[in-house]
Amino acid sequence: MKYGIYYAYWESQWGGDFRPYVERVKELGFDILEIACATLPGTDDKELAELKALAAGQGVMLTAGHGPAPSQNIASADPAVHRNALAFYETVFGKLETLGVHHVGGGLYSYWPVDYTRPIDKPGDWARSVAGVRQMAAMAANHGVSLGMEVLNRFEGYLLNTAAEAVRFVEEVGATNVGVMLDTFHMNIEEDSLRGAILATGARLSELHIGEPNRRPPGQGRFPWREIGEALHEIGYDGVVVMEPFVRMGGQVGSDIKVWRDMLDGEGEERLDRDVAESVVFIRHMFEANVW
C-alpha cells in the first residue's frame, strides 16, 4: 500500500497552491499528496507542470479529491446544472491528465455538503446520478483517470451512506474505472461493522481515507486499526490509503468540517507536522501484513 495525506490538513481555505506541500509530505514520511479539484479549472498549465515535476522529483504520487458544489451536481434534475457538471468534470479531467493524476475520489455522484433544507428525492437522484456518472466515467477514461465514489455519513450526504449502497451504485454504473471510496470517519457513523464494510466492498475498493472518529490523525483516537488492516489484507487491497485529519479551526475548511474547538492545544505548524509524521509510522505498522 501507498500512504498519503490530504493537503487541507494544513489549510483554512480550499484550493490554492499545492506545490509547497510536495517536499513537506515526503519529509514527513508519506508517499502521496492528495490535492483538491475545485480550483484546477482556473489553474495555469505552467503551474500544473511545475507541480508535476516537483512530485516526480520527490517520488511523490499525486491523487485528487473533490466535494462538488451544488452547481456541479451530476444528479440534479435541472438540465442546466447537469450540463455544467459535465463541463466542469471534462475540464478537471484534462487538468488531472496534465498533472499525471490517475485517480480522483469524493462525493462525485452528487454535491457536498448537502442542503437538507431542500426536498430530498433519493430514488430520482440515484437514477440521474448513475446515468451521469456513466457519462463522467467515459470522459475520465479518455484522460486515464479513475473515479472513487466516496461513501458519506447521513449528515453530509444521502445517496451513498454505506459500503453496500456504494457497491450497488458502482455495479449499476458498470464502468471499469469507477470504484468505491471508503472513509473510516464516515464508516464509524454508518456501518454496523468496519471489517464487514471492507469485506463487502472487496475488489471494488479504489481508495481508503483514514482518520479517527474525532478527525484526529490515526493513532490519536479509538479506532481498531489492526482490525481494519487485517480486513484490507483479506481483500488483497494494495492501493492508496490517504490520511484526512482535520483539526484546525477557522476559515472555510474549519467551517465546512465543523471544527469548533482548539484541537491543537494552542500549538501550530510544528505540532501539525509532528502529529502526522508519528501517525504515518503508526498506520504503516498497523496495516502492513508482515507485522501480523
Phi, psi and omega per residue, in radians:
M1 nan 2.672 3.043
K2 -1.963 2.474 -2.996
Y3 -2.033 2.327 -3.097
G4 -2.395 -3.080 3.112
I5 -2.560 2.552 3.129
Y6 -1.433 2.277 -3.049
Y7 -0.967 -0.547 -3.003
A8 -1.177 -0.149 3.023
Y9 -0.928 -0.593 -3.092
W10 -1.691 -0.114 -2.933
E11 -1.884 2.785 3.023
S12 -1.897 -0.208 3.114
Q13 -2.215 2.622 3.090
W14 -1.337 2.604 3.086
G15 1.412 -2.779 3.133
G16 1.830 -2.802 -3.079
D17 -1.675 2.050 -3.079
F18 -1.568 -0.185 -3.022
R19 -1.016 -0.708 -3.124
P20 -1.115 -0.288 -3.065
Y21 -1.515 -0.250 -3.061
V22 -1.084 -1.002 -3.130
E23 -1.137 -0.599 -3.116
R24 -1.078 -0.851 -3.096
V25 -1.189 -0.589 3.091
K26 -1.086 -0.811 -3.133
E27 -1.114 -0.516 -3.124
L28 -1.428 -0.145 3.044
G29 1.870 0.246 -3.119
F30 -1.700 2.720 3.065
D31 -1.688 -0.360 -2.931
I32 -2.347 2.457 2.894
L33 -1.995 2.138 3.074
E34 -1.693 2.237 -3.115
I35 -1.907 3.017 3.126
A36 -1.812 2.725 -3.098
C37 -1.713 -0.274 -2.936
A38 -0.959 -0.699 -3.066
T39 -1.731 0.023 -3.093
L40 -1.055 -0.692 -3.127
P41 -0.988 -0.529 -3.125
G42 -1.692 0.094 -3.105
T43 -1.554 2.297 -3.127
D44 -1.125 2.458 -3.116
D45 -1.100 -0.462 3.084
K46 -1.117 -0.736 3.101
E47 -1.138 -0.684 3.104
L48 -1.114 -0.715 3.130
A49 -1.115 -0.662 3.104
E50 -1.150 -0.720 3.108
L51 -1.093 -0.782 3.125
K52 -1.057 -0.780 -3.130
A53 -1.144 -0.714 3.093
L54 -1.048 -0.793 -3.131
A55 -1.106 -0.775 3.134
A56 -1.090 -0.707 -3.139
G57 -1.125 -0.558 -3.138
Q58 -1.624 -0.105 -3.069
G59 1.206 0.573 -3.121
V60 -1.826 2.226 3.053
M61 -1.398 2.484 3.050
L62 -1.852 2.289 2.952
T63 -2.181 3.005 -3.056
A64 -2.372 2.668 3.057
G65 -2.319 2.719 3.114
H66 -2.672 2.332 2.960
G67 -1.905 1.748 -3.005
P68 -1.049 2.463 3.006
A69 -1.275 2.830 3.102
P70 -0.946 -0.574 3.137
S71 -1.275 -0.131 3.136
Q72 -1.969 0.353 -3.058
N73 -1.357 1.815 -3.099
I74 -1.174 -0.301 -3.136
A75 -1.612 0.010 -3.056
S76 -1.095 2.518 3.052
A77 -1.387 -0.147 3.130
D78 -1.519 2.013 -3.116
P79 -0.997 -0.570 -3.140
A80 -1.162 -0.705 3.107
V81 -1.156 -0.728 3.121
H82 -1.039 -0.797 3.133
R83 -1.117 -0.706 3.124
N84 -1.107 -0.698 3.122
A85 -1.080 -0.810 -3.138
L86 -1.095 -0.705 3.121
A87 -1.127 -0.730 3.106
F88 -1.052 -0.863 -3.085
Y89 -1.162 -0.632 3.093
E90 -1.035 -0.740 3.110
T91 -1.157 -0.790 -3.113
V92 -1.095 -0.756 -3.126
F93 -1.086 -0.647 3.068
G94 -1.106 -0.719 3.109
K95 -1.146 -0.683 3.124
L96 -1.136 -0.668 3.086
E97 -1.094 -0.727 3.090
T98 -1.026 -0.653 -3.139
L99 -1.379 -0.270 -3.027
G100 1.360 0.422 3.107
V101 -1.579 2.238 -3.043
H102 -1.937 0.000 3.133
H103 -2.545 2.356 3.024
V104 -2.309 2.365 -3.141
G105 -2.256 2.880 3.117
G106 2.536 -2.953 3.113
G107 -1.405 0.900 -3.021
L108 -1.107 -0.326 -3.066
Y109 -1.465 -0.081 -3.072
S110 -2.654 -2.284 3.018
Y111 -2.547 2.909 -3.020
W112 -2.583 2.471 -0.263
P113 -1.314 2.676 -3.079
V114 -1.214 2.472 3.063
D115 -1.587 1.772 -3.079
Y116 -1.430 0.073 2.989
T117 -1.384 -0.194 3.134
R118 -1.734 2.671 3.130
P119 -1.072 2.555 3.131
I120 -1.902 2.196 3.082
D121 -2.085 1.390 -3.049
K122 -1.097 -0.811 3.137
P123 -1.059 -0.780 3.140
G124 -1.153 -0.760 -3.141
D125 -1.161 -0.634 3.105
W126 -1.040 -0.883 -3.109
A127 -1.081 -0.780 3.130
R128 -1.148 -0.644 -3.122
S129 -1.193 -0.753 3.106
V130 -0.995 -0.825 -3.140
A131 -1.124 -0.724 -3.126
G132 -1.185 -0.702 3.140
V133 -1.182 -0.555 3.023
R134 -1.018 -0.760 3.109
Q135 -1.134 -0.774 3.106
M136 -1.047 -0.735 -3.098
A137 -1.086 -0.702 3.121
A138 -1.122 -0.734 3.103
M139 -1.129 -0.783 -3.109
A140 -1.097 -0.687 -3.137
A141 -1.057 -0.596 3.117
N142 -1.134 -0.330 -3.138
H143 -1.931 0.168 3.125
G144 1.227 0.544 -3.066
V145 -1.990 2.385 3.015
S146 -1.850 2.726 -3.036
L147 -2.062 2.380 3.064
G148 -1.964 2.092 3.115
M149 -1.473 1.836 -3.045
E150 -1.368 2.297 3.100
V151 -1.464 2.113 -3.050
L152 -1.975 2.691 3.093
N153 -1.268 2.840 -3.029
R154 -1.077 -0.379 -3.111
F155 -1.426 -0.302 -3.110
E156 -1.973 -0.336 -3.134
G157 -2.829 2.901 -3.066
Y158 -2.293 -0.269 -3.081
L159 -1.304 -0.874 -3.115
L160 -2.143 1.735 -3.137
N161 -1.822 -0.302 -3.127
T162 -2.316 2.812 3.094
A163 -1.045 -0.687 -3.128
A164 -1.083 -0.724 3.088
E165 -1.105 -0.728 -3.105
A166 -1.145 -0.705 3.106
V167 -1.081 -0.776 3.127
R168 -1.093 -0.725 3.130
F169 -1.069 -0.858 -3.111
V170 -1.100 -0.665 3.098
E171 -1.133 -0.653 3.099
E172 -1.190 -0.643 3.091
V173 -1.107 -0.781 3.016
G174 1.226 0.517 3.117
A175 -1.928 2.379 -3.059
T176 -1.190 -0.338 -3.126
N177 -1.752 0.346 3.086
V178 -2.093 2.136 3.141
G179 -2.273 -3.002 -3.118
V180 -1.810 2.368 3.054
M181 -1.976 2.070 3.099
L182 -1.744 2.679 3.141
D183 -2.445 2.136 -3.036
T184 -1.069 -0.570 3.117
F185 -1.056 -0.826 -3.138
H186 -1.252 -0.657 3.115
M187 -1.034 -0.658 -3.128
N188 -1.017 -0.546 -3.112
I189 -1.486 -0.678 -2.924
E190 -1.831 -0.520 -2.978
E191 -1.526 2.481 3.040
D192 -1.221 -0.551 -3.102
S193 -2.558 2.213 3.092
L194 -1.119 -0.821 3.121
R195 -1.087 -0.772 -3.122
G196 -1.060 -0.676 3.139
A197 -1.142 -0.717 3.129
I198 -1.171 -0.757 3.128
L199 -1.131 -0.670 3.127
A200 -1.147 -0.552 3.117
T201 -1.315 -0.744 3.046
G202 0.943 -2.289 -3.068
A203 -1.174 -0.193 3.105
R204 -1.330 -0.234 -3.085
L205 -1.207 2.077 -3.117
S206 -1.880 -0.336 3.105
E207 -2.863 2.587 3.075
L208 -2.180 2.177 2.979
H209 -1.656 2.449 -3.117
I210 -2.267 2.556 3.099
G211 3.113 2.758 -3.119
E212 -1.305 2.883 3.105
P213 -0.995 -0.483 3.100
N214 -1.629 0.156 3.095
R215 1.256 0.259 2.993
R216 -1.362 2.933 3.078
P217 -1.095 2.620 3.099
P218 -0.918 2.376 -3.107
G219 1.774 -0.154 3.121
Q220 -1.957 0.480 -3.114
G221 -2.627 -2.525 -2.990
R222 -2.163 0.199 -3.133
F223 -1.210 2.523 3.079
P224 -1.442 1.366 -2.995
W225 -1.117 -0.573 3.100
R226 -1.123 -0.740 3.102
E227 -1.069 -0.730 3.111
I228 -1.115 -0.764 3.111
G229 -1.081 -0.692 3.115
E230 -1.124 -0.678 3.107
A231 -1.133 -0.716 3.080
L232 -1.073 -0.702 3.106
H233 -1.121 -0.667 -3.139
E234 -1.089 -0.641 -3.127
I235 -1.577 0.048 3.113
G236 1.241 0.500 -3.103
Y237 -1.287 2.247 3.135
D238 -2.387 0.616 -3.028
G239 -1.832 -2.494 -3.003
V240 -1.581 2.293 3.038
V241 -2.153 1.985 -3.056
V242 -2.040 2.142 3.091
M243 -1.296 2.337 -3.121
E244 -2.342 1.080 3.088
P245 -1.390 2.638 3.050
F246 -2.378 2.004 -3.070
V247 -2.328 -0.036 -3.074
R248 -1.684 2.341 3.014
M249 -1.394 2.771 2.959
G250 1.655 2.748 3.101
G251 1.249 -3.066 -3.126
Q252 -1.203 -0.623 3.122
V253 -1.103 -0.895 -3.140
G254 -1.048 -0.653 3.124
S255 -1.197 -0.822 -3.102
D256 -1.163 -0.630 -3.099
I257 -1.529 -0.200 3.093
K258 1.206 0.890 3.029
V259 -1.682 1.831 -3.010
W260 -1.979 0.231 3.123
R261 -2.529 2.775 -3.133
D262 -1.342 1.841 -3.126
M263 -1.653 0.057 -3.119
L264 -1.922 0.121 3.107
D265 0.940 0.663 3.102
G266 1.415 -0.026 -3.141
E267 -1.538 3.033 -3.042
G268 -2.261 -2.322 -3.001
E269 -1.029 -0.695 -3.121
E270 -1.078 -0.712 3.100
R271 -1.151 -0.740 3.118
L272 -0.990 -0.845 -3.110
D273 -1.149 -0.773 -3.106
R274 -1.075 -0.744 -3.090
D275 -1.088 -0.785 -3.087
V276 -1.372 -0.478 3.048
A277 -1.109 -0.727 3.076
E278 -1.200 -0.636 -3.088
S279 -1.175 -0.709 -3.106
V280 -1.211 -0.567 3.033
V281 -1.114 -0.784 3.136
F282 -1.049 -0.821 -3.033
I283 -1.270 -0.580 3.037
R284 -1.050 -0.734 3.132
H285 -1.119 -0.709 -3.126
M286 -1.220 -0.606 -2.957
F287 -1.694 -0.376 -3.026
E288 -1.394 2.301 -3.015
A289 -1.082 -0.516 -3.041
N290 -1.274 -0.047 3.093
V291 -1.729 -0.057 -3.094
W292 -1.491 nan nan
